[in-house]
Amino acid sequence: MFVLYVLEGCPFCEKALKMLNENKIKYQKIVVPHDDNIKKIYKEKMQMNTFPMIFVNIDEEKNLYSKIGGSSDLELYINKCKELSQNNLPMDNLYKIYKLMYNK
């Protein structure tokens, strides 16, 4: 499961959501208000400067997430996972590949 922090109308956020939908990957979308103070809080808390902020669940039992990055990082991640899985693993299981890729 992926978690995305997005801004409405953000083209990079829309690109990330489109990639997830096209690849039938489950995700949770959290819309961040366009308020500068609130965005600043998210940026500090997540240690990221741009949106979308994308995370993947690497341990469902412990509810542990790891940062993927932005939409371009997600695209690289999905392509690498497809390459590694050779389409034998459902895209819902990408976190398992992530654990293998990054030894998490």
Biopython code that builds the backbone (N, CA, C, O; Angstrom):
import numpy as np
from Bio.PDB.StructureBuilder import StructureBuilder

atoms = [
    (1, "MET", "N", (0.845, -1.181, 0.000)),
    (1, "MET", "CA", (0.000, 0.000, 0.000)),
    (1, "MET", "C", (0.886, 1.239, 0.000)),
    (1, "MET", "O", (1.861, 1.329, 0.747)),
    (2, "PHE", "N", (0.530, 2.174, -0.841)),
    (2, "PHE", "CA", (1.226, 3.449, -0.915)),
    (2, "PHE", "C", (0.382, 4.521, -0.229)),
    (2, "PHE", "O", (-0.844, 4.428, -0.178)),
    (3, "VAL", "N", (1.052, 5.525, 0.290)),
    (3, "VAL", "CA", (0.375, 6.698, 0.835)),
    (3, "VAL", "C", (0.944, 7.901, 0.101)),
    (3, "VAL", "O", (2.159, 8.081, 0.021)),
    (4, "LEU", "N", (0.047, 8.720, -0.431)),
    (4, "LEU", "CA", (0.455, 9.922, -1.155)),
    (4, "LEU", "C", (-0.145, 11.142, -0.479)),
    (4, "LEU", "O", (-1.342, 11.189, -0.197)),
    (5, "TYR", "N", (0.696, 12.117, -0.226)),
    (5, "TYR", "CA", (0.249, 13.422, 0.239)),
    (5, "TYR", "C", (0.259, 14.307, -0.992)),
    (5, "TYR", "O", (1.313, 14.547, -1.581)),
    (6, "VAL", "N", (-0.921, 14.799, -1.386)),
    (6, "VAL", "CA", (-1.052, 15.517, -2.646)),
    (6, "VAL", "C", (-1.689, 16.885, -2.443)),
    (6, "VAL", "O", (-2.349, 17.155, -1.440)),
    (7, "LEU", "N", (-1.464, 17.735, -3.438)),
    (7, "LEU", "CA", (-2.127, 19.035, -3.521)),
    (7, "LEU", "C", (-3.094, 18.968, -4.693)),
    (7, "LEU", "O", (-2.727, 18.501, -5.772)),
    (8, "GLU", "N", (-4.328, 19.429, -4.495)),
    (8, "GLU", "CA", (-5.292, 19.462, -5.594)),
    (8, "GLU", "C", (-4.758, 20.347, -6.714)),
    (8, "GLU", "O", (-4.238, 21.434, -6.462)),
    (9, "GLY", "N", (-4.890, 19.877, -7.953)),
    (9, "GLY", "CA", (-4.457, 20.647, -9.111)),
    (9, "GLY", "C", (-2.972, 20.553, -9.413)),
    (9, "GLY", "O", (-2.509, 21.159, -10.379)),
    (10, "CYS", "N", (-2.214, 19.814, -8.621)),
    (10, "CYS", "CA", (-0.776, 19.656, -8.843)),
    (10, "CYS", "C", (-0.544, 18.650, -9.967)),
    (10, "CYS", "O", (-0.967, 17.500, -9.848)),
    (11, "PRO", "N", (0.120, 19.051, -11.062)),
    (11, "PRO", "CA", (0.322, 18.118, -12.176)),
    (11, "PRO", "C", (1.204, 16.920, -11.806)),
    (11, "PRO", "O", (1.012, 15.830, -12.345)),
    (12, "PHE", "N", (2.148, 17.102, -10.916)),
    (12, "PHE", "CA", (3.011, 15.996, -10.500)),
    (12, "PHE", "C", (2.229, 14.998, -9.645)),
    (12, "PHE", "O", (2.446, 13.788, -9.722)),
    (13, "CYS", "N", (1.322, 15.525, -8.835)),
    (13, "CYS", "CA", (0.460, 14.660, -8.026)),
    (13, "CYS", "C", (-0.464, 13.852, -8.931)),
    (13, "CYS", "O", (-0.656, 12.655, -8.719)),
    (14, "GLU", "N", (-1.036, 14.509, -9.938)),
    (14, "GLU", "CA", (-1.919, 13.816, -10.881)),
    (14, "GLU", "C", (-1.164, 12.736, -11.648)),
    (14, "GLU", "O", (-1.705, 11.660, -11.904)),
    (15, "LYS", "N", (0.088, 13.021, -12.014)),
    (15, "LYS", "CA", (0.911, 12.034, -12.716)),
    (15, "LYS", "C", (1.127, 10.800, -11.841)),
    (15, "LYS", "O", (1.021, 9.673, -12.324)),
    (16, "ALA", "N", (1.426, 11.006, -10.568)),
    (16, "ALA", "CA", (1.654, 9.891, -9.646)),
    (16, "ALA", "C", (0.379, 9.061, -9.481)),
    (16, "ALA", "O", (0.431, 7.832, -9.525)),
    (17, "LEU", "N", (-0.748, 9.718, -9.294)),
    (17, "LEU", "CA", (-2.019, 9.012, -9.137)),
    (17, "LEU", "C", (-2.366, 8.220, -10.387)),
    (17, "LEU", "O", (-2.871, 7.101, -10.299)),
    (18, "LYS", "N", (-2.096, 8.798, -11.547)),
    (18, "LYS", "CA", (-2.368, 8.112, -12.813)),
    (18, "LYS", "C", (-1.516, 6.843, -12.928)),
    (18, "LYS", "O", (-2.015, 5.795, -13.337)),
    (19, "MET", "N", (-0.233, 6.940, -12.569)),
    (19, "MET", "CA", (0.649, 5.759, -12.629)),
    (19, "MET", "C", (0.137, 4.645, -11.720)),
    (19, "MET", "O", (0.116, 3.475, -12.105)),
    (20, "LEU", "N", (-0.271, 5.017, -10.524)),
    (20, "LEU", "CA", (-0.770, 4.012, -9.584)),
    (20, "LEU", "C", (-2.050, 3.375, -10.093)),
    (20, "LEU", "O", (-2.224, 2.159, -10.002)),
    (21, "ASN", "N", (-2.944, 4.191, -10.627)),
    (21, "ASN", "CA", (-4.198, 3.665, -11.167)),
    (21, "ASN", "C", (-3.964, 2.762, -12.373)),
    (21, "ASN", "O", (-4.567, 1.693, -12.478)),
    (22, "GLU", "N", (-3.090, 3.188, -13.284)),
    (22, "GLU", "CA", (-2.807, 2.389, -14.482)),
    (22, "GLU", "C", (-2.199, 1.037, -14.142)),
    (22, "GLU", "O", (-2.430, 0.055, -14.847)),
    (23, "ASN", "N", (-1.421, 0.984, -13.064)),
    (23, "ASN", "CA", (-0.763, -0.257, -12.667)),
    (23, "ASN", "C", (-1.549, -1.027, -11.595)),
    (23, "ASN", "O", (-1.072, -2.016, -11.039)),
    (24, "LYS", "N", (-2.762, -0.541, -11.327)),
    (24, "LYS", "CA", (-3.655, -1.193, -10.356)),
    (24, "LYS", "C", (-2.989, -1.392, -8.998)),
    (24, "LYS", "O", (-3.082, -2.456, -8.385)),
    (25, "ILE", "N", (-2.314, -0.332, -8.549)),
    (25, "ILE", "CA", (-1.622, -0.349, -7.263)),
    (25, "ILE", "C", (-2.509, 0.350, -6.231)),
    (25, "ILE", "O", (-2.992, 1.459, -6.461)),
    (26, "LYS", "N", (-2.714, -0.305, -5.105)),
    (26, "LYS", "CA", (-3.533, 0.272, -4.039)),
    (26, "LYS", "C", (-2.792, 1.431, -3.378)),
    (26, "LYS", "O", (-1.578, 1.387, -3.177)),
    (27, "TYR", "N", (-3.555, 2.461, -3.048)),
    (27, "TYR", "CA", (-2.950, 3.611, -2.386)),
    (27, "TYR", "C", (-3.990, 4.347, -1.550)),
    (27, "TYR", "O", (-5.198, 4.187, -1.719)),
    (28, "GLN", "N", (-3.467, 5.152, -0.649)),
    (28, "GLN", "CA", (-4.289, 6.060, 0.140)),
    (28, "GLN", "C", (-3.854, 7.465, -0.235)),
    (28, "GLN", "O", (-2.666, 7.786, -0.202)),
    (29, "LYS", "N", (-4.818, 8.299, -0.589)),
    (29, "LYS", "CA", (-4.536, 9.680, -0.983)),
    (29, "LYS", "C", (-4.937, 10.607, 0.155)),
    (29, "LYS", "O", (-6.067, 10.564, 0.642)),
    (30, "ILE", "N", (-3.994, 11.444, 0.568)),
    (30, "ILE", "CA", (-4.264, 12.447, 1.595)),
    (30, "ILE", "C", (-4.062, 13.813, 0.951)),
    (30, "ILE", "O", (-2.960, 14.155, 0.522)),
    (31, "VAL", "N", (-5.135, 14.582, 0.891)),
    (31, "VAL", "CA", (-5.088, 15.903, 0.270)),
    (31, "VAL", "C", (-4.634, 16.928, 1.306)),
    (31, "VAL", "O", (-5.231, 17.066, 2.374)),
    (32, "VAL", "N", (-3.567, 17.638, 0.964)),
    (32, "VAL", "CA", (-3.014, 18.676, 1.832)),
    (32, "VAL", "C", (-3.597, 20.019, 1.383)),
    (32, "VAL", "O", (-3.543, 20.347, 0.198)),
    (33, "PRO", "N", (-4.149, 20.794, 2.310)),
    (33, "PRO", "CA", (-4.702, 22.104, 1.947)),
    (33, "PRO", "C", (-3.630, 23.027, 1.341)),
    (33, "PRO", "O", (-2.440, 22.883, 1.618)),
    (34, "HIS", "N", (-4.072, 23.958, 0.524)),
    (34, "HIS", "CA", (-3.158, 24.905, -0.118)),
    (34, "HIS", "C", (-2.709, 26.031, 0.809)),
    (34, "HIS", "O", (-2.203, 27.050, 0.338)),
    (35, "ASP", "N", (-2.881, 25.869, 2.079)),
    (35, "ASP", "CA", (-2.450, 26.852, 3.072)),
    (35, "ASP", "C", (-0.938, 26.737, 3.275)),
    (35, "ASP", "O", (-0.439, 25.656, 3.587)),
    (36, "ASP", "N", (-0.205, 27.839, 3.102)),
    (36, "ASP", "CA", (1.263, 27.814, 3.192)),
    (36, "ASP", "C", (1.769, 27.301, 4.534)),
    (36, "ASP", "O", (2.766, 26.581, 4.580)),
    (37, "ASN", "N", (1.107, 27.654, 5.611)),
    (37, "ASN", "CA", (1.539, 27.188, 6.933)),
    (37, "ASN", "C", (1.368, 25.676, 7.077)),
    (37, "ASN", "O", (2.232, 24.997, 7.631)),
    (38, "ILE", "N", (0.262, 25.163, 6.583)),
    (38, "ILE", "CA", (0.019, 23.723, 6.661)),
    (38, "ILE", "C", (1.004, 22.973, 5.774)),
    (38, "ILE", "O", (1.547, 21.944, 6.175)),
    (39, "LYS", "N", (1.237, 23.489, 4.563)),
    (39, "LYS", "CA", (2.217, 22.850, 3.674)),
    (39, "LYS", "C", (3.601, 22.832, 4.320)),
    (39, "LYS", "O", (4.328, 21.845, 4.199)),
    (40, "LYS", "N", (3.964, 23.895, 4.992)),
    (40, "LYS", "CA", (5.257, 23.971, 5.668)),
    (40, "LYS", "C", (5.364, 22.895, 6.743)),
    (40, "LYS", "O", (6.414, 22.270, 6.895)),
    (41, "ILE", "N", (4.289, 22.677, 7.484)),
    (41, "ILE", "CA", (4.279, 21.641, 8.530)),
    (41, "ILE", "C", (4.506, 20.267, 7.902)),
    (41, "ILE", "O", (5.306, 19.482, 8.411)),
    (42, "TYR", "N", (3.812, 19.966, 6.800)),
    (42, "TYR", "CA", (3.995, 18.684, 6.121)),
    (42, "TYR", "C", (5.418, 18.528, 5.602)),
    (42, "TYR", "O", (6.019, 17.462, 5.735)),
    (43, "LYS", "N", (5.952, 19.587, 5.012)),
    (43, "LYS", "CA", (7.308, 19.524, 4.472)),
    (43, "LYS", "C", (8.334, 19.232, 5.564)),
    (43, "LYS", "O", (9.259, 18.445, 5.366)),
    (44, "GLU", "N", (8.160, 19.872, 6.714)),
    (44, "GLU", "CA", (9.086, 19.641, 7.830)),
    (44, "GLU", "C", (8.916, 18.236, 8.398)),
    (44, "GLU", "O", (9.899, 17.537, 8.646)),
    (45, "LYS", "N", (7.677, 17.832, 8.600)),
    (45, "LYS", "CA", (7.400, 16.523, 9.196)),
    (45, "LYS", "C", (7.877, 15.382, 8.293)),
    (45, "LYS", "O", (8.458, 14.409, 8.774)),
    (46, "MET", "N", (7.634, 15.501, 6.998)),
    (46, "MET", "CA", (7.986, 14.436, 6.052)),
    (46, "MET", "C", (9.406, 14.576, 5.515)),
    (46, "MET", "O", (9.901, 13.679, 4.833)),
    (47, "GLN", "N", (10.051, 15.674, 5.809)),
    (47, "GLN", "CA", (11.398, 15.973, 5.334)),
    (47, "GLN", "C", (11.479, 15.923, 3.805)),
    (47, "GLN", "O", (12.405, 15.355, 3.227)),
    (48, "MET", "N", (10.480, 16.534, 3.179)),
    (48, "MET", "CA", (10.419, 16.645, 1.724)),
    (48, "MET", "C", (9.979, 18.061, 1.387)),
    (48, "MET", "O", (9.256, 18.693, 2.157)),
    (49, "ASN", "N", (10.418, 18.557, 0.234)),
    (49, "ASN", "CA", (10.105, 19.937, -0.136)),
    (49, "ASN", "C", (9.038, 20.078, -1.207)),
    (49, "ASN", "O", (8.530, 21.177, -1.431)),
    (50, "THR", "N", (8.694, 18.989, -1.867)),
    (50, "THR", "CA", (7.744, 19.072, -2.976)),
    (50, "THR", "C", (6.627, 18.046, -2.811)),
    (50, "THR", "O", (6.710, 17.126, -1.998)),
    (51, "PHE", "N", (5.591, 18.235, -3.604)),
    (51, "PHE", "CA", (4.469, 17.311, -3.650)),
    (51, "PHE", "C", (4.423, 16.671, -5.022)),
    (51, "PHE", "O", (4.785, 17.308, -6.010)),
    (52, "PRO", "N", (3.987, 15.429, -5.104)),
    (52, "PRO", "CA", (3.455, 14.598, -4.033)),
    (52, "PRO", "C", (4.570, 14.058, -3.142)),
    (52, "PRO", "O", (5.733, 13.978, -3.537)),
    (53, "MET", "N", (4.178, 13.699, -1.950)),
    (53, "MET", "CA", (5.063, 13.016, -1.016)),
    (53, "MET", "C", (4.577, 11.570, -0.988)),
    (53, "MET", "O", (3.452, 11.292, -0.573)),
    (54, "ILE", "N", (5.437, 10.651, -1.435)),
    (54, "ILE", "CA", (5.002, 9.272, -1.631)),
    (54, "ILE", "C", (5.773, 8.336, -0.706)),
    (54, "ILE", "O", (6.998, 8.396, -0.602)),
    (55, "PHE", "N", (5.015, 7.476, -0.042)),
    (55, "PHE", "CA", (5.575, 6.496, 0.890)),
    (55, "PHE", "C", (5.001, 5.121, 0.566)),
    (55, "PHE", "O", (3.887, 5.014, 0.055)),
    (56, "VAL", "N", (5.766, 4.066, 0.865)),
    (56, "VAL", "CA", (5.297, 2.700, 0.667)),
    (56, "VAL", "C", (5.366, 1.964, 2.003)),
    (56, "VAL", "O", (6.297, 2.146, 2.788)),
    (57, "ASN", "N", (4.365, 1.137, 2.235)),
    (57, "ASN", "CA", (4.316, 0.328, 3.450)),
    (57, "ASN", "C", (5.251, -0.854, 3.273)),
    (57, "ASN", "O", (5.018, -1.705, 2.414)),
    (58, "ILE", "N", (6.306, -0.918, 4.074)),
    (58, "ILE", "CA", (7.275, -2.013, 3.948)),
    (58, "ILE", "C", (7.094, -3.080, 5.020)),
    (58, "ILE", "O", (7.739, -4.128, 4.975)),
    (59, "ASP", "N", (6.223, -2.814, 5.978)),
    (59, "ASP", "CA", (5.931, -3.822, 7.005)),
    (59, "ASP", "C", (4.513, -3.581, 7.499)),
    (59, "ASP", "O", (4.269, -2.707, 8.331)),
    (60, "GLU", "N", (3.573, -4.379, 6.968)),
    (60, "GLU", "CA", (2.167, -4.185, 7.299)),
    (60, "GLU", "C", (1.879, -4.412, 8.779)),
    (60, "GLU", "O", (1.074, -3.697, 9.376)),
    (61, "GLU", "N", (2.532, -5.400, 9.363)),
    (61, "GLU", "CA", (2.275, -5.707, 10.775)),
    (61, "GLU", "C", (2.692, -4.566, 11.693)),
    (61, "GLU", "O", (1.998, -4.256, 12.661)),
    (62, "LYS", "N", (3.815, -3.948, 11.390)),
    (62, "LYS", "CA", (4.318, -2.846, 12.210)),
    (62, "LYS", "C", (3.864, -1.479, 11.708)),
    (62, "LYS", "O", (4.184, -0.451, 12.305)),
    (63, "ASN", "N", (3.108, -1.476, 10.594)),
    (63, "ASN", "CA", (2.659, -0.234, 9.976)),
    (63, "ASN", "C", (3.840, 0.698, 9.712)),
    (63, "ASN", "O", (3.800, 1.881, 10.050)),
    (64, "LEU", "N", (4.889, 0.149, 9.106)),
    (64, "LEU", "CA", (6.134, 0.867, 8.852)),
    (64, "LEU", "C", (6.194, 1.295, 7.390)),
    (64, "LEU", "O", (6.017, 0.484, 6.481)),
    (65, "TYR", "N", (6.448, 2.584, 7.183)),
    (65, "TYR", "CA", (6.512, 3.151, 5.833)),
    (65, "TYR", "C", (7.906, 3.674, 5.534)),
    (65, "TYR", "O", (8.645, 4.080, 6.431)),
    (66, "SER", "N", (8.248, 3.654, 4.249)),
    (66, "SER", "CA", (9.517, 4.204, 3.792)),
    (66, "SER", "C", (9.244, 5.199, 2.669)),
    (66, "SER", "O", (8.331, 5.008, 1.866)),
    (67, "LYS", "N", (10.033, 6.247, 2.621)),
    (67, "LYS", "CA", (9.847, 7.310, 1.630)),
    (67, "LYS", "C", (10.291, 6.837, 0.248)),
    (67, "LYS", "O", (11.387, 6.302, 0.077)),
    (68, "ILE", "N", (9.415, 7.047, -0.730)),
    (68, "ILE", "CA", (9.755, 6.809, -2.137)),
    (68, "ILE", "C", (10.286, 8.109, -2.728)),
    (68, "ILE", "O", (11.334, 8.116, -3.373)),
    (69, "GLY", "N", (9.567, 9.208, -2.513)),
    (69, "GLY", "CA", (9.958, 10.505, -3.057)),
    (69, "GLY", "C", (8.796, 11.139, -3.789)),
    (69, "GLY", "O", (7.667, 11.136, -3.297)),
    (70, "GLY", "N", (9.068, 11.682, -4.964)),
    (70, "GLY", "CA", (8.040, 12.337, -5.771)),
    (70, "GLY", "C", (7.592, 11.463, -6.931)),
    (70, "GLY", "O", (7.860, 10.262, -6.957)),
    (71, "SER", "N", (6.901, 12.082, -7.897)),
    (71, "SER", "CA", (6.324, 11.313, -9.008)),
    (71, "SER", "C", (7.396, 10.684, -9.896)),
    (71, "SER", "O", (7.211, 9.564, -10.373)),
    (72, "SER", "N", (8.513, 11.378, -10.129)),
    (72, "SER", "CA", (9.569, 10.782, -10.959)),
    (72, "SER", "C", (10.230, 9.606, -10.244)),
    (72, "SER", "O", (10.625, 8.629, -10.881)),
    (73, "ASP", "N", (10.351, 9.703, -8.909)),
    (73, "ASP", "CA", (10.891, 8.590, -8.126)),
    (73, "ASP", "C", (9.942, 7.396, -8.181)),
    (73, "ASP", "O", (10.385, 6.252, -8.274)),
    (74, "LEU", "N", (8.644, 7.661, -8.124)),
    (74, "LEU", "CA", (7.648, 6.595, -8.206)),
    (74, "LEU", "C", (7.732, 5.889, -9.551)),
    (74, "LEU", "O", (7.647, 4.663, -9.620)),
    (75, "GLU", "N", (7.898, 6.658, -10.617)),
    (75, "GLU", "CA", (7.993, 6.071, -11.954)),
    (75, "GLU", "C", (9.202, 5.133, -12.051)),
    (75, "GLU", "O", (9.087, 4.026, -12.577)),
    (76, "LEU", "N", (10.347, 5.571, -11.550)),
    (76, "LEU", "CA", (11.542, 4.721, -11.549)),
    (76, "LEU", "C", (11.312, 3.468, -10.713)),
    (76, "LEU", "O", (11.704, 2.367, -11.101)),
    (77, "TYR", "N", (10.680, 3.647, -9.575)),
    (77, "TYR", "CA", (10.405, 2.541, -8.661)),
    (77, "TYR", "C", (9.495, 1.505, -9.319)),
    (77, "TYR", "O", (9.775, 0.307, -9.266)),
    (78, "ILE", "N", (8.407, 1.964, -9.936)),
    (78, "ILE", "CA", (7.467, 1.042, -10.593)),
    (78, "ILE", "C", (8.164, 0.302, -11.722)),
    (78, "ILE", "O", (8.003, -0.911, -11.857)),
    (79, "ASN", "N", (8.939, 1.017, -12.538)),
    (79, "ASN", "CA", (9.639, 0.369, -13.650)),
    (79, "ASN", "C", (10.640, -0.667, -13.157)),
    (79, "ASN", "O", (10.755, -1.747, -13.736)),
    (80, "LYS", "N", (11.367, -0.343, -12.087)),
    (80, "LYS", "CA", (12.333, -1.290, -11.528)),
    (80, "LYS", "C", (11.616, -2.508, -10.956)),
    (80, "LYS", "O", (12.080, -3.636, -11.121)),
    (81, "CYS", "N", (10.508, -2.290, -10.297)),
    (81, "CYS", "CA", (9.737, -3.405, -9.741)),
    (81, "CYS", "C", (9.197, -4.308, -10.843)),
    (81, "CYS", "O", (9.200, -5.531, -10.707)),
    (82, "LYS", "N", (8.736, -3.706, -11.929)),
    (82, "LYS", "CA", (8.248, -4.507, -13.057)),
    (82, "LYS", "C", (9.380, -5.347, -13.631)),
    (82, "LYS", "O", (9.201, -6.522, -13.954)),
    (83, "GLU", "N", (10.546, -4.724, -13.752)),
    (83, "GLU", "CA", (11.714, -5.435, -14.265)),
    (83, "GLU", "C", (12.069, -6.607, -13.354)),
    (83, "GLU", "O", (12.326, -7.711, -13.835)),
    (84, "LEU", "N", (12.085, -6.378, -12.058)),
    (84, "LEU", "CA", (12.448, -7.420, -11.109)),
    (84, "LEU", "C", (11.402, -8.523, -11.028)),
    (84, "LEU", "O", (11.737, -9.700, -10.900)),
    (85, "SER", "N", (10.152, -8.141, -11.102)),
    (85, "SER", "CA", (9.100, -9.139, -10.954)),
    (85, "SER", "C", (8.828, -9.896, -12.245)),
    (85, "SER", "O", (8.231, -10.972, -12.230)),
    (86, "GLN", "N", (9.267, -9.329, -13.358)),
    (86, "GLN", "CA", (9.021, -9.910, -14.675)),
    (86, "GLN", "C", (7.546, -10.249, -14.831)),
    (86, "GLN", "O", (7.171, -11.254, -15.435)),
    (87, "ASN", "N", (6.721, -9.369, -14.262)),
    (87, "ASN", "CA", (5.263, -9.475, -14.330)),
    (87, "ASN", "C", (4.703, -10.734, -13.691)),
    (87, "ASN", "O", (3.562, -11.098, -13.973)),
    (88, "ASN", "N", (5.461, -11.409, -12.844)),
    (88, "ASN", "CA", (4.954, -12.589, -12.149)),
    (88, "ASN", "C", (4.395, -12.262, -10.784)),
    (88, "ASN", "O", (3.784, -13.123, -10.150)),
    (89, "LEU", "N", (4.584, -11.057, -10.319)),
    (89, "LEU", "CA", (4.139, -10.669, -8.991)),
    (89, "LEU", "C", (3.125, -9.546, -9.127)),
    (89, "LEU", "O", (3.396, -8.550, -9.799)),
    (90, "PRO", "N", (1.963, -9.688, -8.502)),
    (90, "PRO", "CA", (0.971, -8.602, -8.589)),
    (90, "PRO", "C", (1.551, -7.290, -8.083)),
    (90, "PRO", "O", (2.322, -7.273, -7.124)),
    (91, "MET", "N", (1.183, -6.206, -8.725)),
    (91, "MET", "CA", (1.723, -4.905, -8.359)),
    (91, "MET", "C", (1.347, -4.517, -6.933)),
    (91, "MET", "O", (2.002, -3.661, -6.338)),
    (92, "ASP", "N", (0.303, -5.131, -6.374)),
    (92, "ASP", "CA", (-0.052, -4.865, -4.982)),
    (92, "ASP", "C", (1.052, -5.292, -4.029)),
    (92, "ASP", "O", (1.102, -4.827, -2.890)),
    (93, "ASN", "N", (1.920, -6.154, -4.474)),
    (93, "ASN", "CA", (2.994, -6.665, -3.628)),
    (93, "ASN", "C", (4.312, -5.936, -3.850)),
    (93, "ASN", "O", (5.378, -6.481, -3.562)),
    (94, "LEU", "N", (4.252, -4.716, -4.356)),
    (94, "LEU", "CA", (5.474, -3.970, -4.638)),
    (94, "LEU", "C", (6.328, -3.759, -3.399)),
    (94, "LEU", "O", (7.552, -3.679, -3.497)),
    (95, "TYR", "N", (5.699, -3.668, -2.236)),
    (95, "TYR", "CA", (6.498, -3.441, -1.026)),
    (95, "TYR", "C", (7.447, -4.605, -0.773)),
    (95, "TYR", "O", (8.516, -4.414, -0.193)),
    (96, "LYS", "N", (7.069, -5.810, -1.201)),
    (96, "LYS", "CA", (7.962, -6.961, -1.035)),
    (96, "LYS", "C", (9.201, -6.800, -1.912)),
    (96, "LYS", "O", (10.316, -7.110, -1.491)),
    (97, "ILE", "N", (8.998, -6.315, -3.123)),
    (97, "ILE", "CA", (10.134, -6.065, -4.013)),
    (97, "ILE", "C", (10.979, -4.931, -3.451)),
    (97, "ILE", "O", (12.208, -4.981, -3.503)),
    (98, "TYR", "N", (10.323, -3.916, -2.917)),
    (98, "TYR", "CA", (11.034, -2.786, -2.320)),
    (98, "TYR", "C", (11.973, -3.294, -1.230)),
    (98, "TYR", "O", (13.126, -2.869, -1.148)),
    (99, "LYS", "N", (11.480, -4.194, -0.403)),
    (99, "LYS", "CA", (12.309, -4.737, 0.670)),
    (99, "LYS", "C", (13.519, -5.469, 0.093)),
    (99, "LYS", "O", (14.616, -5.387, 0.644)),
    (100, "LEU", "N", (13.322, -6.175, -1.003)),
    (100, "LEU", "CA", (14.442, -6.867, -1.648)),
    (100, "LEU", "C", (15.417, -5.881, -2.277)),
    (100, "LEU", "O", (16.632, -6.049, -2.178)),
    (101, "MET", "N", (14.874, -4.849, -2.925)),
    (101, "MET", "CA", (15.727, -3.871, -3.611)),
    (101, "MET", "C", (16.595, -3.101, -2.640)),
    (101, "MET", "O", (17.767, -2.845, -2.916)),
    (102, "TYR", "N", (16.034, -2.736, -1.522)),
    (102, "TYR", "CA", (16.744, -1.856, -0.593)),
    (102, "TYR", "C", (17.136, -2.544, 0.712)),
    (102, "TYR", "O", (17.539, -1.888, 1.672)),
    (103, "ASN", "N", (17.015, -3.866, 0.738)),
    (103, "ASN", "CA", (17.385, -4.644, 1.925)),
    (103, "ASN", "C", (16.767, -4.108, 3.200)),
    (103, "ASN", "O", (17.434, -4.010, 4.230)),
    (104, "LYS", "N", (15.495, -3.763, 3.130)),
    (104, "LYS", "CA", (14.782, -3.217, 4.298)),
    (104, "LYS", "C", (14.218, -4.346, 5.132)),
    (104, "LYS", "O", (13.583, -4.098, 6.157)),
]
sb = StructureBuilder()
sb.init_structure("model")
sb.init_model(0)
sb.init_chain("A")
sb.init_seg("    ")
for serial, (resi, resn, name, xyz) in enumerate(atoms, 1):
    if name == "N":
        sb.init_residue(resn, " ", resi, " ")
    sb.init_atom(name, np.array(xyz, "f"), 0.0, 1.0, " ", f" {name:<3s}", serial, name[0])
structure = sb.get_structure()
